[in-house]
């Protein structure tokens, strides 16, 4: 964070990773098919998560007559999960008095994991983390003698669970037609956006496809992706095409800018120039499939050729003194000029080698230096 001094702004030098790549808009295509059977007029309750591998004929969803039936099923499932947690909480093998120290340590670990999940902004495991913390707290009550057991609570929840299950009644089951990876999302392009179709598209037509929203779909309850291999097509200008062409090993990573999601490794399949437009179609192949990537279609992304880790400084802080490139650093009440030789630069930042003491005369900035990013009439040994 910036630190404000009269007439001077400083930023602390921190270690950061920057990627060297190009921004694109592309389309993901796979070998996929919509699940036969309609959910039109009903409410769908999915039994498997997106990205999960399923076998042909396995049940992937339930179709409920209305929302009330779906609510009862959700209540039944939640109460079943709570029952499992309570039964595990009073396991005699884990809740003896001699295990108090172990339980306390586990409780702190569970608390740390819950805080970490909340801070990440990526909440997929939030319920699981919360249940883990509750379980350890329950175990501690039994191990310390504050509660003999949870039998009364278990009996009450069991009755509620059974009542909810009875209220669900009859449901319709939806099964996978084939083996593959499940997704609850369909967009109507499953049968048309294929590798062979995208390979045949002229550059101008691919640009039109990327700019045209798909029509709203309804009735389909999901799809099956039949292969872990999928493709990402994008149109790039001549300068970006040269970057791809210069990537000798053909390996890149794709950042789809999802919160908490990892970059996806990919390989360059082809770079097809179009003399009429001066642009090129780049085809990438990926073999990384999960609940994030399985639902990609037209998506903005950064295709990165290499990443660099170093001390990050603002480009605006760099200047030249006596033919030496460097930055001004606040040291107490003095200004010090420190030489730099960046590892990597983009329009906004420069990355310098990571060091905590000055070991390289060409790179004198160390972690936690206070870099002056705004100020006038700066020079070495100036008194602030």
C-alpha positions in Angstrom: 0.0 0.0 0.0 1.2 3.5 -0.7 2.8 5.4 2.2 2.2 9.2 2.1 4.9 11.7 3.0 4.8 15.4 2.3 5.4 15.8 -1.5 6.5 12.1 -1.8 4.6 8.9 -2.3 6.3 5.6 -1.5 5.5 1.9 -2.0 7.0 -1.0 -0.3 9.0 -3.4 -2.5 7.3 -6.8 -2.4 7.8 -10.1 -4.1 5.3 -10.7 -6.9 4.7 -12.9 -10.0 3.9 -11.4 -13.4 3.1 -13.2 -16.5 4.3 -12.4 -20.0 1.5 -13.1 -22.4 -1.3 -11.7 -24.6 -5.0 -11.0 -23.9 -7.5 -12.9 -26.2 -11.1 -13.7 -26.6 -11.6 -17.4 -27.5 -14.1 -20.2 -27.7 -13.8 -23.6 -26.0 -14.9 -26.7 -27.9 -15.2 -30.3 -26.7 -16.5 -33.7 -27.7 -19.8 -33.4 -25.8 -23.5 -34.2 -25.9 -26.6 -33.1 -24.1 -28.2 -35.6 -21.8 -31.4 -37.1 -23.3 -34.5 -36.4 -21.3 -36.0 -33.1 -20.5 -36.3 -31.1 -17.3 -38.9 -28.8 -18.8 -41.6 -27.9 -16.2 -39.7 -29.4 -13.3 -37.0 -28.6 -10.8 -33.7 -30.3 -11.1 -31.6 -31.5 -8.2 -28.1 -32.6 -9.2 -26.4 -35.5 -7.6 -23.0 -35.0 -9.0 -20.8 -31.9 -9.3 -19.6 -30.3 -12.5 -16.4 -31.9 -13.7 -17.1 -35.2 -12.0 -16.5 -38.4 -14.1 -19.6 -40.5 -14.5 -20.3 -43.9 -16.1 -23.0 -44.5 -18.8 -26.3 -45.2 -17.1 -25.4 -43.7 -13.8 -28.0 -41.3 -12.2 -26.8 -37.7 -12.3 -30.0 -35.8 -11.3 -33.5 -35.9 -9.9 -36.4 -34.1 -11.4 -38.9 -32.8 -8.9 -42.5 -31.8 -9.7 -42.1 -28.4 -8.0 -39.9 -26.3 -5.7 -41.5 -27.6 -2.5 -40.5 -31.2 -3.3 -36.9 -29.9 -4.1 -36.8 -28.0 -0.8 -37.8 -31.2 1.1 -35.0 -33.2 -0.6 -32.5 -30.4 0.2 -33.6 -30.5 3.8 -33.3 -34.3 4.0 -29.7 -34.1 2.6 -28.7 -31.3 5.0 -30.1 -33.2 8.0 -28.3 -36.4 6.9 -25.0 -34.6 6.7 -25.6 -33.2 10.2 -26.4 -36.7 11.5 -23.2 -38.0 10.1 -21.2 -35.2 11.8 -22.8 -35.7 15.2 -22.3 -39.5 15.1 -18.6 -39.0 14.2 -18.3 -36.3 17.0 -19.0 -38.8 19.7 -16.8 -41.7 18.4 -15.4 -43.2 21.6 -12.1 -43.9 19.9 -11.5 -40.2 19.3 -13.2 -38.5 22.2 -11.4 -40.0 25.3 -10.0 -37.6 27.9 -6.5 -38.4 26.7 -7.2 -36.9 23.3 -8.0 -33.4 24.4 -4.6 -32.0 23.2 -5.1 -33.6 19.8 -8.7 -32.3 19.5 -7.5 -28.8 20.5 -4.9 -28.8 17.8 -7.4 -30.1 15.3 -9.8 -27.4 16.3 -7.2 -24.7 15.6 -6.3 -26.2 12.3 -10.0 -26.3 11.3 -10.4 -22.6 12.4 -7.4 -21.6 10.4 -8.7 -23.5 7.3 -12.1 -21.8 7.6 -10.5 -18.3 7.9 -8.2 -19.1 4.9 -11.2 -20.1 2.8 -13.2 -16.9 3.7 -10.1 -14.7 3.0 -9.6 -16.4 -0.4 -13.0 -15.4 -1.7 -13.4 -18.9 -3.2 -16.1 -20.6 -1.1 -16.5 -24.1 -2.7 -15.3 -25.7 0.6 -16.9 -23.3 3.0 -19.6 -25.7 4.2 -17.1 -28.5 4.6 -14.7 -26.3 6.5 -17.5 -25.1 8.8 -18.6 -28.7 9.5 -15.0 -29.6 10.4 -14.8 -26.8 12.9 -18.2 -27.7 14.5 -17.2 -31.4 14.7 -14.0 -30.6 16.6 -15.9 -28.3 19.0 -18.4 -31.1 19.6 -15.6 -33.6 20.2 -14.0 -31.3 22.7 -17.3 -31.0 24.7 -17.4 -34.8 25.1 -13.7 -35.2 25.8 -13.8 -32.6 28.6 -17.0 -34.0 30.1 -19.2 -31.0 29.3 -21.6 -33.2 27.3 -22.0 -36.9 27.8 -23.3 -37.5 24.2 -25.5 -36.1 21.5 -28.1 -38.9 21.5 -31.1 -36.6 22.1 -30.1 -34.3 19.3 -29.4 -37.3 17.0 -32.9 -38.7 17.7 -34.6 -35.4 17.0 -32.7 -34.8 13.8 -33.4 -38.4 12.7 -37.2 -37.8 13.1 -36.9 -34.5 11.1 -34.9 -36.2 8.4 -37.3 -39.1 8.0 -40.3 -36.7 7.8 -38.5 -34.7 5.0 -37.7 -37.9 3.1 -41.4 -39.0 3.3 -42.5 -35.5 2.1 -40.3 -35.8 -1.0 -42.3 -38.7 -2.4 -41.8 -39.9 -6.0 -39.1 -38.3 -8.2 -37.9 -38.8 -11.8 -34.3 -39.8 -12.2 -32.1 -38.5 -15.0 -29.2 -40.8 -16.1 -26.1 -40.3 -18.2 -26.2 -41.6 -21.7 -22.5 -42.3 -21.9 -19.3 -42.3 -19.9 -17.5 -38.9 -19.5 -17.4 -35.7 -17.4 -20.7 -34.2 -16.2 -21.8 -30.6 -16.5 -25.2 -29.1 -15.5 -24.9 -26.3 -18.0 -25.9 -26.5 -21.6 -25.9 -23.7 -24.2 -27.2 -25.4 -27.4 -23.7 -25.5 -29.1 -22.8 -29.0 -27.9 -23.5 -30.6 -31.3 -22.4 -27.8 -33.5 -19.2 -26.3 -31.9 -16.9 -29.1 -32.7 -13.2 -29.3 -33.5 -13.9 -30.0 -37.2 -16.4 -27.1 -37.4 -14.0 -24.6 -35.8 -11.1 -25.9 -38.0 -13.2 -25.1 -41.1 -14.2 -21.6 -40.1 -12.6 -18.6 -42.0 -11.0 -16.0 -39.7 -13.8 -13.5 -40.2 -16.5 -16.0 -39.4 -14.7 -17.1 -36.2 -14.6 -13.4 -35.2 -18.3 -13.2 -35.8 -18.9 -16.3 -33.7 -16.9 -14.9 -30.9 -18.9 -11.7 -30.9 -22.4 -13.3 -31.2 -24.1 -14.4 -28.0 -25.6 -17.9 -28.0 -29.5 -17.9 -27.7 -31.0 -18.7 -24.3 -31.6 -22.5 -23.8 -34.2 -24.3 -21.7 -35.3 -27.8 -21.0 -31.9 -29.6 -21.0 -30.7 -30.9 -17.7 -27.0 -31.2 -18.4 -24.4 -32.7 -20.7 -21.6 -35.2 -20.8 -18.1 -34.3 -22.1 -16.8 -37.5 -23.6 -13.1 -36.7 -23.7 -10.7 -34.9 -21.3 -9.0 -33.2 -24.3 -10.6 -29.9 -25.4 -9.6 -27.0 -27.6 -9.5 -23.2 -27.3 -9.6 -21.1 -30.5 -8.8 -17.4 -30.7 -8.1 -14.7 -33.3 -5.0 -12.6 -32.8 -3.2 -9.8 -34.6 0.1 -10.1 -36.4 2.2 -9.1 -33.4 0.5 -11.6 -31.1 0.8 -14.3 -33.7 4.5 -13.8 -33.8 4.7 -14.3 -30.0 3.0 -17.7 -30.5 5.3 -18.5 -33.4 8.4 -17.7 -31.3 7.3 -20.0 -28.5 9.6 -22.9 -29.4 8.4 -25.5 -27.0 4.7 -24.8 -27.9 3.7 -24.7 -24.2 1.6 -21.9 -22.7 -0.8 -21.4 -19.8 -4.2 -19.9 -20.0 -5.6 -17.6 -17.3 -9.4 -17.4 -17.5 -9.5 -14.9 -14.6 -11.8 -17.0 -12.4 -11.5 -16.3 -8.7 -9.4 -18.9 -7.1 -8.9 -20.9 -10.3 -5.5 -22.0 -11.4 -4.0 -21.3 -14.8 -4.6 -24.0 -17.3 -1.7 -25.6 -19.1 -2.1 -25.9 -22.9 -0.1 -26.6 -26.0 -0.1 -24.7 -29.3 -1.6 -26.9 -32.1 -1.6 -24.4 -35.0 -1.2 -20.8 -36.0 -3.2 -20.1 -39.2 -2.6 -16.7 -40.8 -5.2 -15.0 -42.9 -3.8 -12.7 -45.6 -7.1 -11.0 -46.1 -7.4 -9.7 -42.5 -3.8 -9.8 -41.4 -4.8 -11.8 -38.4 -4.3 -15.4 -37.4 -6.3 -18.1 -35.8 -4.5 -19.8 -32.9 -5.7 -23.3 -31.8 -4.7 -24.5 -28.4 -5.3 -28.0 -26.9 -5.9 -28.6 -23.2 -6.1 -31.8 -21.2 -7.0 -30.2 -17.8 -10.7 -30.5 -16.9 -12.5 -29.6 -13.8 -15.6 -27.8 -12.6 -14.3 -24.4 -13.9 -13.0 -25.4 -17.4 -15.9 -27.8 -18.3 -18.3 -24.8 -18.5 -16.2 -22.5 -20.6 -17.5 -21.4 -24.0 -16.7 -17.9 -25.3 -14.3 -16.4 -22.8 -11.8 -13.6 -22.3 -8.4 -14.9 -21.2 -4.7 -14.2 -21.0 -2.5 -16.7 -22.8 0.9 -16.6 -21.0 4.2 -17.7 -22.4 6.3 -17.3 -19.3 5.9 -16.1 -15.7 8.5 -14.2 -13.7 8.8 -13.8 -9.9 10.7 -10.8 -8.5 10.6 -7.6 -6.5 7.8 -5.5 -8.1 8.3 -1.8 -8.6 6.2 0.7 -10.6 7.5 1.6 -14.0 6.9 5.3 -13.1 9.6 4.9 -10.3 12.4 4.0 -12.8 14.7 6.8 -13.9 18.2 7.3 -15.2 21.1 9.0 -13.3 24.5 9.2 -14.9 23.6 6.6 -17.5 22.6 4.2 -14.7 19.0 3.0 -14.5 17.5 2.9 -11.0 15.0 4.0 -8.4 14.9 6.4 -5.5 14.5 4.8 -2.1 13.6 6.4 1.2 16.1 5.4 3.8 15.2 7.2 7.1 15.0 10.8 6.1 17.4 10.4 3.1 16.9 9.6 -0.5 19.1 6.8 -1.9 19.5 6.1 -5.6 19.7 2.3 -6.2 20.7 0.7 -9.4 18.4 -1.9 -11.1 18.5 -4.4 -13.9 14.9 -5.7 -14.3 14.2 -9.4 -15.1 10.9 -8.4 -16.8 8.9 -5.3 -17.6 5.4 -4.6 -18.8 3.5 -1.4 -19.2 3.0 -0.9 -15.5 5.7 -2.7 -13.5 9.2 -4.0 -13.5 10.4 -7.1 -11.7 13.8 -7.1 -10.1 15.7 -10.2 -8.7 14.6 -11.2 -5.3 17.1 -10.4 -2.6 17.0 -9.5 1.1 20.5 -8.1 1.2 22.4 -6.4 -1.6 24.3 -9.2 -3.4 24.4 -7.8 -7.0 25.9 -4.4 -7.7 23.6 -4.1 -10.7 20.5 -4.7 -8.6 20.6 -2.8 -5.3 16.9 -2.9 -4.3 16.0 -5.4 -1.6 12.6 -6.6 -0.3 10.7 -4.1 1.8 12.7 -1.1 0.5 10.4 2.0 0.4 10.4 3.0 -3.3 9.6 6.6 -4.0 7.0 6.5 -6.8 6.1 10.2 -6.9 8.2 13.3 -6.0 10.1 16.1 -7.5 13.8 17.0 -7.6 15.0 13.7 -6.3 18.7 13.0 -6.0 21.1 10.7 -4.1 21.5 11.6 -0.4 18.8 14.3 -0.5 17.4 15.2 2.9 13.6 14.7 3.0 
